[in-house]
Amino acid sequence: MTINEIQDAIIEEFEDFDDWMDRYQLLIDLGSEQEPLAEQYKTPQNLIDGCQSRVWLQADLVDGKVRFQAESDALIVKGIVALLIRVLDNQTPQDIMAADLYFIERIGLREHLSPTRSNGLLAMLKQMKMYALAFSTK
């Protein structure tokens, strides 16, 4: 699936819920379903700067596509990073760098996050794009 097809699917899922408490619960559920990050990747260099919660992000280039794994110690943040991974995982570095992540606005995520969580979302996204940039030069 393309990045935009995945984003459109996420938008549809969130449209099923009118109440933001239900949407937060969906985020928590998405985070809970995510595979735990292996302890070997919970290193200081994998911690994302700019997040109030602790978020570790591991990226590897496999067969020309970026594979992301992450974990957070906060439930909602874990759900946010799970969404970002769902959209950007297993895509080429070029597609990740060119991606316009419109789903964040369309599901109302940015406007319903606290300023610190919003900054964390931007920090996670920036780090994912930095990995893609680094991999694109290899």
N, C-alpha and C positions, 0 to 999 in steps of 0.2 A: 504494500500500500504506500501511496505517496504521503508526504507530510500533510498536505491539504486534505486528503481523504481521511486521514486519522483525526485531524482537527475537526472536520465536519461531523465525524462519528461522536466525538466528545461533546460537541455542541448539542447534538441530538439527545445524548444521555442526560445532560444537565437541563435541557428544556422540559424533561419529564417532571422536574421539581420546581414549584413556584416559590416555596419557602426557603430562605437561605439556611435555616437550621437543617433542613433536609439535604441541601447541597453540601454543607459542612460535613454532615454524616457520610455522604458519598465520598468526599475527600478522605475522611478517616478510614473508610472501608477500603478505598484504593491503596492507601498506605499500608494497611494491615495485610493486604494480599501480596504485597511486594516481598520478594525473596530477601532474607537478611543479607547484609553485606559481610563477606568473609572478614574475619578479624585482621588478616594480613593487610587489608586495604584501609583499615581505620588508623591512618597515620596522619601526623600533622600536615604533611604536604597535600593530603587529599581533603583536608578541612576547607570549607569555602569561607573566605573572608567576607564579611558583610551580612552574615546571618546571625540573628540573635540566638537561635538554636544551633546545636552542633549538627552540621550536615557534611557527610563525607561523600565525595564523588570520585568514582574510578572510571576511566575511559581506556579502551583498547581498540586498536585498529585490527579488524579481522576480515580478511578477504575484501579489502577496499571499503569496508563500512565500519562506522564507529559504533562500538558496543558500550553502553553505559550501565553502571550499577551504582546505587546510592543507598544511603540510609540516614535517617535523622532521629534524634532523641525526642522530637515533638510530633504528636500525631497528625496535626493538620499540615505541618511542613513536610512530613513524610508523604502525605497524599499529594501535595503540590509537586514534589520532586518525582513522584510516581507518574503524574500526568506529563511532566516534561520528558521523562524517559520514554513514556509510551509514544510521544510524538516524534522524538528525535533519535531514538535507538534504532540501530540497524539501517541507518541512512548514510549516504556518502558524505564526506566532509564538505564538499561543494554545496550539496543540498542543504545541509545544516546551516552553513554560513549564509546562504541566500534566503533562508526561511523567514517568512513573515508570520509570526505566531499570533494570528488574529483571534484564536480561540480564547486567549486570556481576557480580552475585552468582551468578546461575544457572550461568554458565560457569566460575565459580571465579576470575575475573580478579583481583578485589580481594585475595583471600587469597594469590595467587601473585605479586603484585607487591611489589617492595621498597617500604619506606615512602616513599622519594623519588618513585618512579614512581606510587605510589598518590596522593600529594599532587598530582603533575602531572596525573593523570587527573581529579581533582576540580577542579583549576584550569581545565583545558580545558572541562569540563562547565559550570562556573560561567560562563566567558566566553561559551560558546554560548548559555546561558540569558539572559545579560545582553544580547547582541545581539537575541535574540528579544523581550525586554522593551522595548528601545529601539525596535525596529521596530513593536511593537504600539501604540505611542503616536503613530505617524505616520498 
